[in-house]
């Protein structure tokens, strides 16, 4: 069983607010937090859309039997992301070393 602990934003007890000034201050803070979260959601939505497009393209190449196009797309993808390639190569090397021992 995996337990996930997530720390959320600090919440204010509405009963603890005793003035309009405190209420306005907390409303500003809440608005700023909501804006930050909306920005994150928009970013995650864009990344998700890009991933879906990429996977769809890869699947299309596969279904078409276009192995050359598939290899070219993957090579281009990894050439633009050297850190990703490096992590994959390290994982492969680590897996191979574990097999040897």
Phi and psi restraints in degrees (range 20) as a CNS / XPLOR table:
assign (resid 1 and name C) (resid 2 and name N)
       (resid 2 and name CA) (resid 2 and name C) 1.0 -104.7 20.0 2
assign (resid 2 and name N) (resid 2 and name CA)
       (resid 2 and name C) (resid 3 and name N) 1.0 133.1 20.0 2
assign (resid 2 and name C) (resid 3 and name N)
       (resid 3 and name CA) (resid 3 and name C) 1.0 -109.1 20.0 2
assign (resid 3 and name N) (resid 3 and name CA)
       (resid 3 and name C) (resid 4 and name N) 1.0 125.0 20.0 2
assign (resid 3 and name C) (resid 4 and name N)
       (resid 4 and name CA) (resid 4 and name C) 1.0 -106.0 20.0 2
assign (resid 4 and name N) (resid 4 and name CA)
       (resid 4 and name C) (resid 5 and name N) 1.0 127.7 20.0 2
assign (resid 4 and name C) (resid 5 and name N)
       (resid 5 and name CA) (resid 5 and name C) 1.0 -114.4 20.0 2
assign (resid 5 and name N) (resid 5 and name CA)
       (resid 5 and name C) (resid 6 and name N) 1.0 124.4 20.0 2
assign (resid 5 and name C) (resid 6 and name N)
       (resid 6 and name CA) (resid 6 and name C) 1.0 -120.9 20.0 2
assign (resid 6 and name N) (resid 6 and name CA)
       (resid 6 and name C) (resid 7 and name N) 1.0 128.7 20.0 2
assign (resid 6 and name C) (resid 7 and name N)
       (resid 7 and name CA) (resid 7 and name C) 1.0 -92.9 20.0 2
assign (resid 7 and name N) (resid 7 and name CA)
       (resid 7 and name C) (resid 8 and name N) 1.0 120.6 20.0 2
assign (resid 7 and name C) (resid 8 and name N)
       (resid 8 and name CA) (resid 8 and name C) 1.0 -96.8 20.0 2
assign (resid 8 and name N) (resid 8 and name CA)
       (resid 8 and name C) (resid 9 and name N) 1.0 -171.0 20.0 2
assign (resid 8 and name C) (resid 9 and name N)
       (resid 9 and name CA) (resid 9 and name C) 1.0 -70.8 20.0 2
assign (resid 9 and name N) (resid 9 and name CA)
       (resid 9 and name C) (resid 10 and name N) 1.0 152.8 20.0 2
assign (resid 9 and name C) (resid 10 and name N)
       (resid 10 and name CA) (resid 10 and name C) 1.0 -69.1 20.0 2
assign (resid 10 and name N) (resid 10 and name CA)
       (resid 10 and name C) (resid 11 and name N) 1.0 129.7 20.0 2
assign (resid 10 and name C) (resid 11 and name N)
       (resid 11 and name CA) (resid 11 and name C) 1.0 -103.3 20.0 2
assign (resid 11 and name N) (resid 11 and name CA)
       (resid 11 and name C) (resid 12 and name N) 1.0 146.2 20.0 2
assign (resid 11 and name C) (resid 12 and name N)
       (resid 12 and name CA) (resid 12 and name C) 1.0 -101.3 20.0 2
assign (resid 12 and name N) (resid 12 and name CA)
       (resid 12 and name C) (resid 13 and name N) 1.0 140.9 20.0 2
assign (resid 12 and name C) (resid 13 and name N)
       (resid 13 and name CA) (resid 13 and name C) 1.0 -79.2 20.0 2
assign (resid 13 and name N) (resid 13 and name CA)
       (resid 13 and name C) (resid 14 and name N) 1.0 114.0 20.0 2
assign (resid 13 and name C) (resid 14 and name N)
       (resid 14 and name CA) (resid 14 and name C) 1.0 -58.4 20.0 2
assign (resid 14 and name N) (resid 14 and name CA)
       (resid 14 and name C) (resid 15 and name N) 1.0 -29.1 20.0 2
assign (resid 14 and name C) (resid 15 and name N)
       (resid 15 and name CA) (resid 15 and name C) 1.0 -70.5 20.0 2
assign (resid 15 and name N) (resid 15 and name CA)
       (resid 15 and name C) (resid 16 and name N) 1.0 -18.6 20.0 2
assign (resid 15 and name C) (resid 16 and name N)
       (resid 16 and name CA) (resid 16 and name C) 1.0 -82.1 20.0 2
assign (resid 16 and name N) (resid 16 and name CA)
       (resid 16 and name C) (resid 17 and name N) 1.0 -12.7 20.0 2
assign (resid 16 and name C) (resid 17 and name N)
       (resid 17 and name CA) (resid 17 and name C) 1.0 -82.1 20.0 2
assign (resid 17 and name N) (resid 17 and name CA)
       (resid 17 and name C) (resid 18 and name N) 1.0 128.4 20.0 2
assign (resid 17 and name C) (resid 18 and name N)
       (resid 18 and name CA) (resid 18 and name C) 1.0 -118.6 20.0 2
assign (resid 18 and name N) (resid 18 and name CA)
       (resid 18 and name C) (resid 19 and name N) 1.0 -0.7 20.0 2
assign (resid 18 and name C) (resid 19 and name N)
       (resid 19 and name CA) (resid 19 and name C) 1.0 -144.9 20.0 2
assign (resid 19 and name N) (resid 19 and name CA)
       (resid 19 and name C) (resid 20 and name N) 1.0 161.4 20.0 2
assign (resid 19 and name C) (resid 20 and name N)
       (resid 20 and name CA) (resid 20 and name C) 1.0 -63.8 20.0 2
assign (resid 20 and name N) (resid 20 and name CA)
       (resid 20 and name C) (resid 21 and name N) 1.0 -35.9 20.0 2
assign (resid 20 and name C) (resid 21 and name N)
       (resid 21 and name CA) (resid 21 and name C) 1.0 -62.5 20.0 2
assign (resid 21 and name N) (resid 21 and name CA)
       (resid 21 and name C) (resid 22 and name N) 1.0 -43.3 20.0 2
assign (resid 21 and name C) (resid 22 and name N)
       (resid 22 and name CA) (resid 22 and name C) 1.0 -64.4 20.0 2
assign (resid 22 and name N) (resid 22 and name CA)
       (resid 22 and name C) (resid 23 and name N) 1.0 -40.9 20.0 2
assign (resid 22 and name C) (resid 23 and name N)
       (resid 23 and name CA) (resid 23 and name C) 1.0 -62.2 20.0 2
assign (resid 23 and name N) (resid 23 and name CA)
       (resid 23 and name C) (resid 24 and name N) 1.0 -44.5 20.0 2
assign (resid 23 and name C) (resid 24 and name N)
       (resid 24 and name CA) (resid 24 and name C) 1.0 -63.5 20.0 2
assign (resid 24 and name N) (resid 24 and name CA)
       (resid 24 and name C) (resid 25 and name N) 1.0 -41.3 20.0 2
assign (resid 24 and name C) (resid 25 and name N)
       (resid 25 and name CA) (resid 25 and name C) 1.0 -60.7 20.0 2
assign (resid 25 and name N) (resid 25 and name CA)
       (resid 25 and name C) (resid 26 and name N) 1.0 -46.4 20.0 2
assign (resid 25 and name C) (resid 26 and name N)
       (resid 26 and name CA) (resid 26 and name C) 1.0 -67.9 20.0 2
assign (resid 26 and name N) (resid 26 and name CA)
       (resid 26 and name C) (resid 27 and name N) 1.0 -34.8 20.0 2
assign (resid 26 and name C) (resid 27 and name N)
       (resid 27 and name CA) (resid 27 and name C) 1.0 -65.5 20.0 2
assign (resid 27 and name N) (resid 27 and name CA)
       (resid 27 and name C) (resid 28 and name N) 1.0 -40.8 20.0 2
assign (resid 27 and name C) (resid 28 and name N)
       (resid 28 and name CA) (resid 28 and name C) 1.0 -61.0 20.0 2
assign (resid 28 and name N) (resid 28 and name CA)
       (resid 28 and name C) (resid 29 and name N) 1.0 -44.8 20.0 2
assign (resid 28 and name C) (resid 29 and name N)
       (resid 29 and name CA) (resid 29 and name C) 1.0 -62.7 20.0 2
assign (resid 29 and name N) (resid 29 and name CA)
       (resid 29 and name C) (resid 30 and name N) 1.0 -44.1 20.0 2
assign (resid 29 and name C) (resid 30 and name N)
       (resid 30 and name CA) (resid 30 and name C) 1.0 -63.7 20.0 2
assign (resid 30 and name N) (resid 30 and name CA)
       (resid 30 and name C) (resid 31 and name N) 1.0 -41.8 20.0 2
assign (resid 30 and name C) (resid 31 and name N)
       (resid 31 and name CA) (resid 31 and name C) 1.0 -61.9 20.0 2
assign (resid 31 and name N) (resid 31 and name CA)
       (resid 31 and name C) (resid 32 and name N) 1.0 -42.0 20.0 2
assign (resid 31 and name C) (resid 32 and name N)
       (resid 32 and name CA) (resid 32 and name C) 1.0 -63.5 20.0 2
assign (resid 32 and name N) (resid 32 and name CA)
       (resid 32 and name C) (resid 33 and name N) 1.0 -41.2 20.0 2
assign (resid 32 and name C) (resid 33 and name N)
       (resid 33 and name CA) (resid 33 and name C) 1.0 -63.9 20.0 2
assign (resid 33 and name N) (resid 33 and name CA)
       (resid 33 and name C) (resid 34 and name N) 1.0 -44.5 20.0 2
assign (resid 33 and name C) (resid 34 and name N)
       (resid 34 and name CA) (resid 34 and name C) 1.0 -61.1 20.0 2
assign (resid 34 and name N) (resid 34 and name CA)
       (resid 34 and name C) (resid 35 and name N) 1.0 -41.7 20.0 2
assign (resid 34 and name C) (resid 35 and name N)
       (resid 35 and name CA) (resid 35 and name C) 1.0 -63.4 20.0 2
assign (resid 35 and name N) (resid 35 and name CA)
       (resid 35 and name C) (resid 36 and name N) 1.0 -42.5 20.0 2
assign (resid 35 and name C) (resid 36 and name N)
       (resid 36 and name CA) (resid 36 and name C) 1.0 -61.6 20.0 2
assign (resid 36 and name N) (resid 36 and name CA)
       (resid 36 and name C) (resid 37 and name N) 1.0 -42.2 20.0 2
assign (resid 36 and name C) (resid 37 and name N)
       (resid 37 and name CA) (resid 37 and name C) 1.0 -67.6 20.0 2
assign (resid 37 and name N) (resid 37 and name CA)
       (resid 37 and name C) (resid 38 and name N) 1.0 -38.6 20.0 2
assign (resid 37 and name C) (resid 38 and name N)
       (resid 38 and name CA) (resid 38 and name C) 1.0 -63.9 20.0 2
assign (resid 38 and name N) (resid 38 and name CA)
       (resid 38 and name C) (resid 39 and name N) 1.0 -37.8 20.0 2
assign (resid 38 and name C) (resid 39 and name N)
       (resid 39 and name CA) (resid 39 and name C) 1.0 -64.1 20.0 2
assign (resid 39 and name N) (resid 39 and name CA)
       (resid 39 and name C) (resid 40 and name N) 1.0 -43.5 20.0 2
assign (resid 39 and name C) (resid 40 and name N)
       (resid 40 and name CA) (resid 40 and name C) 1.0 -62.0 20.0 2
assign (resid 40 and name N) (resid 40 and name CA)
       (resid 40 and name C) (resid 41 and name N) 1.0 -43.8 20.0 2
assign (resid 40 and name C) (resid 41 and name N)
       (resid 41 and name CA) (resid 41 and name C) 1.0 -60.8 20.0 2
assign (resid 41 and name N) (resid 41 and name CA)
       (resid 41 and name C) (resid 42 and name N) 1.0 -43.6 20.0 2
assign (resid 41 and name C) (resid 42 and name N)
       (resid 42 and name CA) (resid 42 and name C) 1.0 -61.8 20.0 2
assign (resid 42 and name N) (resid 42 and name CA)
       (resid 42 and name C) (resid 43 and name N) 1.0 -41.0 20.0 2
assign (resid 42 and name C) (resid 43 and name N)
       (resid 43 and name CA) (resid 43 and name C) 1.0 -64.1 20.0 2
assign (resid 43 and name N) (resid 43 and name CA)
       (resid 43 and name C) (resid 44 and name N) 1.0 -47.9 20.0 2
assign (resid 43 and name C) (resid 44 and name N)
       (resid 44 and name CA) (resid 44 and name C) 1.0 -62.5 20.0 2
assign (resid 44 and name N) (resid 44 and name CA)
       (resid 44 and name C) (resid 45 and name N) 1.0 -36.6 20.0 2
assign (resid 44 and name C) (resid 45 and name N)
       (resid 45 and name CA) (resid 45 and name C) 1.0 -63.5 20.0 2
assign (resid 45 and name N) (resid 45 and name CA)
       (resid 45 and name C) (resid 46 and name N) 1.0 -42.6 20.0 2
assign (resid 45 and name C) (resid 46 and name N)
       (resid 46 and name CA) (resid 46 and name C) 1.0 -64.4 20.0 2
assign (resid 46 and name N) (resid 46 and name CA)
       (resid 46 and name C) (resid 47 and name N) 1.0 -45.2 20.0 2
assign (resid 46 and name C) (resid 47 and name N)
       (resid 47 and name CA) (resid 47 and name C) 1.0 -62.4 20.0 2
assign (resid 47 and name N) (resid 47 and name CA)
       (resid 47 and name C) (resid 48 and name N) 1.0 -43.1 20.0 2
assign (resid 47 and name C) (resid 48 and name N)
       (resid 48 and name CA) (resid 48 and name C) 1.0 -61.5 20.0 2
assign (resid 48 and name N) (resid 48 and name CA)
       (resid 48 and name C) (resid 49 and name N) 1.0 -41.5 20.0 2
assign (resid 48 and name C) (resid 49 and name N)
       (resid 49 and name CA) (resid 49 and name C) 1.0 -63.7 20.0 2
assign (resid 49 and name N) (resid 49 and name CA)
       (resid 49 and name C) (resid 50 and name N) 1.0 -40.9 20.0 2
assign (resid 49 and name C) (resid 50 and name N)
       (resid 50 and name CA) (resid 50 and name C) 1.0 -63.4 20.0 2
assign (resid 50 and name N) (resid 50 and name CA)
       (resid 50 and name C) (resid 51 and name N) 1.0 -41.5 20.0 2
assign (resid 50 and name C) (resid 51 and name N)
       (resid 51 and name CA) (resid 51 and name C) 1.0 -64.9 20.0 2
assign (resid 51 and name N) (resid 51 and name CA)
       (resid 51 and name C) (resid 52 and name N) 1.0 -43.1 20.0 2
assign (resid 51 and name C) (resid 52 and name N)
       (resid 52 and name CA) (resid 52 and name C) 1.0 -62.0 20.0 2
assign (resid 52 and name N) (resid 52 and name CA)
       (resid 52 and name C) (resid 53 and name N) 1.0 -42.8 20.0 2
assign (resid 52 and name C) (resid 53 and name N)
       (resid 53 and name CA) (resid 53 and name C) 1.0 -61.6 20.0 2
assign (resid 53 and name N) (resid 53 and name CA)
       (resid 53 and name C) (resid 54 and name N) 1.0 -42.7 20.0 2
assign (resid 53 and name C) (resid 54 and name N)
       (resid 54 and name CA) (resid 54 and name C) 1.0 -65.5 20.0 2
assign (resid 54 and name N) (resid 54 and name CA)
       (resid 54 and name C) (resid 55 and name N) 1.0 -45.9 20.0 2
assign (resid 54 and name C) (resid 55 and name N)
       (resid 55 and name CA) (resid 55 and name C) 1.0 -63.5 20.0 2
assign (resid 55 and name N) (resid 55 and name CA)
       (resid 55 and name C) (resid 56 and name N) 1.0 -41.2 20.0 2
assign (resid 55 and name C) (resid 56 and name N)
       (resid 56 and name CA) (resid 56 and name C) 1.0 -60.6 20.0 2
assign (resid 56 and name N) (resid 56 and name CA)
       (resid 56 and name C) (resid 57 and name N) 1.0 -42.2 20.0 2
assign (resid 56 and name C) (resid 57 and name N)
       (resid 57 and name CA) (resid 57 and name C) 1.0 -63.5 20.0 2
assign (resid 57 and name N) (resid 57 and name CA)
       (resid 57 and name C) (resid 58 and name N) 1.0 -44.3 20.0 2
assign (resid 57 and name C) (resid 58 and name N)
       (resid 58 and name CA) (resid 58 and name C) 1.0 -62.0 20.0 2
assign (resid 58 and name N) (resid 58 and name CA)
       (resid 58 and name C) (resid 59 and name N) 1.0 -43.0 20.0 2
assign (resid 58 and name C) (resid 59 and name N)
       (resid 59 and name CA) (resid 59 and name C) 1.0 -65.3 20.0 2
assign (resid 59 and name N) (resid 59 and name CA)
       (resid 59 and name C) (resid 60 and name N) 1.0 -37.9 20.0 2
assign (resid 59 and name C) (resid 60 and name N)
       (resid 60 and name CA) (resid 60 and name C) 1.0 -61.9 20.0 2
assign (resid 60 and name N) (resid 60 and name CA)
       (resid 60 and name C) (resid 61 and name N) 1.0 -46.6 20.0 2
assign (resid 60 and name C) (resid 61 and name N)
       (resid 61 and name CA) (resid 61 and name C) 1.0 -59.7 20.0 2
assign (resid 61 and name N) (resid 61 and name CA)
       (resid 61 and name C) (resid 62 and name N) 1.0 -41.2 20.0 2
assign (resid 61 and name C) (resid 62 and name N)
       (resid 62 and name CA) (resid 62 and name C) 1.0 -64.4 20.0 2
assign (resid 62 and name N) (resid 62 and name CA)
       (resid 62 and name C) (resid 63 and name N) 1.0 -48.9 20.0 2
assign (resid 62 and name C) (resid 63 and name N)
       (resid 63 and name CA) (resid 63 and name C) 1.0 -62.2 20.0 2
assign (resid 63 and name N) (resid 63 and name CA)
       (resid 63 and name C) (resid 64 and name N) 1.0 -34.8 20.0 2
assign (resid 63 and name C) (resid 64 and name N)
       (resid 64 and name CA) (resid 64 and name C) 1.0 -74.2 20.0 2
assign (resid 64 and name N) (resid 64 and name CA)
       (resid 64 and name C) (resid 65 and name N) 1.0 -10.5 20.0 2
assign (resid 64 and name C) (resid 65 and name N)
       (resid 65 and name CA) (resid 65 and name C) 1.0 74.0 20.0 2
assign (resid 65 and name N) (resid 65 and name CA)
       (resid 65 and name C) (resid 66 and name N) 1.0 21.8 20.0 2
assign (resid 65 and name C) (resid 66 and name N)
       (resid 66 and name CA) (resid 66 and name C) 1.0 -88.5 20.0 2
assign (resid 66 and name N) (resid 66 and name CA)
       (resid 66 and name C) (resid 67 and name N) 1.0 74.3 20.0 2
assign (resid 66 and name C) (resid 67 and name N)
       (resid 67 and name CA) (resid 67 and name C) 1.0 -64.4 20.0 2
assign (resid 67 and name N) (resid 67 and name CA)
       (resid 67 and name C) (resid 68 and name N) 1.0 -37.9 20.0 2
assign (resid 67 and name C) (resid 68 and name N)
       (resid 68 and name CA) (resid 68 and name C) 1.0 -63.0 20.0 2
assign (resid 68 and name N) (resid 68 and name CA)
       (resid 68 and name C) (resid 69 and name N) 1.0 -47.0 20.0 2
assign (resid 68 and name C) (resid 69 and name N)
       (resid 69 and name CA) (resid 69 and name C) 1.0 -62.6 20.0 2
assign (resid 69 and name N) (resid 69 and name CA)
       (resid 69 and name C) (resid 70 and name N) 1.0 -38.8 20.0 2
assign (resid 69 and name C) (resid 70 and name N)
       (resid 70 and name CA) (resid 70 and name C) 1.0 -63.0 20.0 2
assign (resid 70 and name N) (resid 70 and name CA)
       (resid 70 and name C) (resid 71 and name N) 1.0 -47.8 20.0 2
assign (resid 70 and name C) (resid 71 and name N)
       (resid 71 and name CA) (resid 71 and name C) 1.0 -63.8 20.0 2
assign (resid 71 and name N) (resid 71 and name CA)
       (resid 71 and name C) (resid 72 and name N) 1.0 -41.2 20.0 2
assign (resid 71 and name C) (resid 72 and name N)
       (resid 72 and name CA) (resid 72 and name C) 1.0 -63.4 20.0 2
assign (resid 72 and name N) (resid 72 and name CA)
       (resid 72 and name C) (resid 73 and name N) 1.0 -43.0 20.0 2
assign (resid 72 and name C) (resid 73 and name N)
       (resid 73 and name CA) (resid 73 and name C) 1.0 -63.2 20.0 2
assign (resid 73 and name N) (resid 73 and name CA)
       (resid 73 and name C) (resid 74 and name N) 1.0 -45.4 20.0 2
assign (resid 73 and name C) (resid 74 and name N)
       (resid 74 and name CA) (resid 74 and name C) 1.0 -64.9 20.0 2
assign (resid 74 and name N) (resid 74 and name CA)
       (resid 74 and name C) (resid 75 and name N) 1.0 -40.9 20.0 2
assign (resid 74 and name C) (resid 75 and name N)
       (resid 75 and name CA) (resid 75 and name C) 1.0 -61.2 20.0 2
assign (resid 75 and name N) (resid 75 and name CA)
       (resid 75 and name C) (resid 76 and name N) 1.0 -43.5 20.0 2
assign (resid 75 and name C) (resid 76 and name N)
       (resid 76 and name CA) (resid 76 and name C) 1.0 -64.5 20.0 2
assign (resid 76 and name N) (resid 76 and name CA)
       (resid 76 and name C) (resid 77 and name N) 1.0 -42.9 20.0 2
assign (resid 76 and name C) (resid 77 and name N)
       (resid 77 and name CA) (resid 77 and name C) 1.0 -57.9 20.0 2
assign (resid 77 and name N) (resid 77 and name CA)
       (resid 77 and name C) (resid 78 and name N) 1.0 -48.4 20.0 2
assign (resid 77 and name C) (resid 78 and name N)
       (resid 78 and name CA) (resid 78 and name C) 1.0 -71.4 20.0 2
assign (resid 78 and name N) (resid 78 and name CA)
       (resid 78 and name C) (resid 79 and name N) 1.0 -30.8 20.0 2
assign (resid 78 and name C) (resid 79 and name N)
       (resid 79 and name CA) (resid 79 and name C) 1.0 -66.9 20.0 2
assign (resid 79 and name N) (resid 79 and name CA)
       (resid 79 and name C) (resid 80 and name N) 1.0 -27.0 20.0 2
assign (resid 79 and name C) (resid 80 and name N)
       (resid 80 and name CA) (resid 80 and name C) 1.0 -84.3 20.0 2
assign (resid 80 and name N) (resid 80 and name CA)
       (resid 80 and name C) (resid 81 and name N) 1.0 -8.9 20.0 2
assign (resid 80 and name C) (resid 81 and name N)
       (resid 81 and name CA) (resid 81 and name C) 1.0 -135.1 20.0 2
assign (resid 81 and name N) (resid 81 and name CA)
       (resid 81 and name C) (resid 82 and name N) 1.0 72.0 20.0 2
assign (resid 81 and name C) (resid 82 and name N)
       (resid 82 and name CA) (resid 82 and name C) 1.0 -60.4 20.0 2
assign (resid 82 and name N) (resid 82 and name CA)
       (resid 82 and name C) (resid 83 and name N) 1.0 -32.1 20.0 2
assign (resid 82 and name C) (resid 83 and name N)
       (resid 83 and name CA) (resid 83 and name C) 1.0 -67.5 20.0 2
assign (resid 83 and name N) (resid 83 and name CA)
       (resid 83 and name C) (resid 84 and name N) 1.0 -36.1 20.0 2
assign (resid 83 and name C) (resid 84 and name N)
       (resid 84 and name CA) (resid 84 and name C) 1.0 -64.4 20.0 2
assign (resid 84 and name N) (resid 84 and name CA)
       (resid 84 and name C) (resid 85 and name N) 1.0 -46.8 20.0 2
assign (resid 84 and name C) (resid 85 and name N)
       (resid 85 and name CA) (resid 85 and name C) 1.0 -58.3 20.0 2
assign (resid 85 and name N) (resid 85 and name CA)
       (resid 85 and name C) (resid 86 and name N) 1.0 -44.2 20.0 2
assign (resid 85 and name C) (resid 86 and name N)
       (resid 86 and name CA) (resid 86 and name C) 1.0 -61.3 20.0 2
assign (resid 86 and name N) (resid 86 and name CA)
       (resid 86 and name C) (resid 87 and name N) 1.0 -44.3 20.0 2
assign (resid 86 and name C) (resid 87 and name N)
       (resid 87 and name CA) (resid 87 and name C) 1.0 -64.2 20.0 2
assign (resid 87 and name N) (resid 87 and name CA)
       (resid 87 and name C) (resid 88 and name N) 1.0 -39.9 20.0 2
assign (resid 87 and name C) (resid 88 and name N)
       (resid 88 and name CA) (resid 88 and name C) 1.0 -64.1 20.0 2
assign (resid 88 and name N) (resid 88 and name CA)
       (resid 88 and name C) (resid 89 and name N) 1.0 -45.4 20.0 2
assign (resid 88 and name C) (resid 89 and name N)
       (resid 89 and name CA) (resid 89 and name C) 1.0 -62.5 20.0 2
assign (resid 89 and name N) (resid 89 and name CA)
       (resid 89 and name C) (resid 90 and name N) 1.0 -39.5 20.0 2
assign (resid 89 and name C) (resid 90 and name N)
       (resid 90 and name CA) (resid 90 and name C) 1.0 -65.1 20.0 2
assign (resid 90 and name N) (resid 90 and name CA)
       (resid 90 and name C) (resid 91 and name N) 1.0 -40.1 20.0 2
assign (resid 90 and name C) (resid 91 and name N)
       (resid 91 and name CA) (resid 91 and name C) 1.0 -64.6 20.0 2
assign (resid 91 and name N) (resid 91 and name CA)
       (resid 91 and name C) (resid 92 and name N) 1.0 -41.0 20.0 2
assign (resid 91 and name C) (resid 92 and name N)
       (resid 92 and name CA) (resid 92 and name C) 1.0 -64.0 20.0 2
assign (resid 92 and name N) (resid 92 and name CA)
       (resid 92 and name C) (resid 93 and name N) 1.0 -45.0 20.0 2
assign (resid 92 and name C) (resid 93 and name N)
       (resid 93 and name CA) (resid 93 and name C) 1.0 -62.5 20.0 2
assign (resid 93 and name N) (resid 93 and name CA)
       (resid 93 and name C) (resid 94 and name N) 1.0 -43.0 20.0 2
assign (resid 93 and name C) (resid 94 and name N)
       (resid 94 and name CA) (resid 94 and name C) 1.0 -62.9 20.0 2
assign (resid 94 and name N) (resid 94 and name CA)
       (resid 94 and name C) (resid 95 and name N) 1.0 -42.1 20.0 2
assign (resid 94 and name C) (resid 95 and name N)
       (resid 95 and name CA) (resid 95 and name C) 1.0 -63.3 20.0 2
assign (resid 95 and name N) (resid 95 and name CA)
       (resid 95 and name C) (resid 96 and name N) 1.0 -42.1 20.0 2
assign (resid 95 and name C) (resid 96 and name N)
       (resid 96 and name CA) (resid 96 and name C) 1.0 -64.6 20.0 2
assign (resid 96 and name N) (resid 96 and name CA)
       (resid 96 and name C) (resid 97 and name N) 1.0 -39.4 20.0 2
assign (resid 96 and name C) (resid 97 and name N)
       (resid 97 and name CA) (resid 97 and name C) 1.0 -65.1 20.0 2
assign (resid 97 and name N) (resid 97 and name CA)
       (resid 97 and name C) (resid 98 and name N) 1.0 -38.9 20.0 2
assign (resid 97 and name C) (resid 98 and name N)
       (resid 98 and name CA) (resid 98 and name C) 1.0 -65.0 20.0 2
assign (resid 98 and name N) (resid 98 and name CA)
       (resid 98 and name C) (resid 99 and name N) 1.0 -35.4 20.0 2
assign (resid 98 and name C) (resid 99 and name N)
       (resid 99 and name CA) (resid 99 and name C) 1.0 -65.7 20.0 2
assign (resid 99 and name N) (resid 99 and name CA)
       (resid 99 and name C) (resid 100 and name N) 1.0 -34.7 20.0 2
assign (resid 99 and name C) (resid 100 and name N)
       (resid 100 and name CA) (resid 100 and name C) 1.0 -72.2 20.0 2
assign (resid 100 and name N) (resid 100 and name CA)
       (resid 100 and name C) (resid 101 and name N) 1.0 -25.3 20.0 2
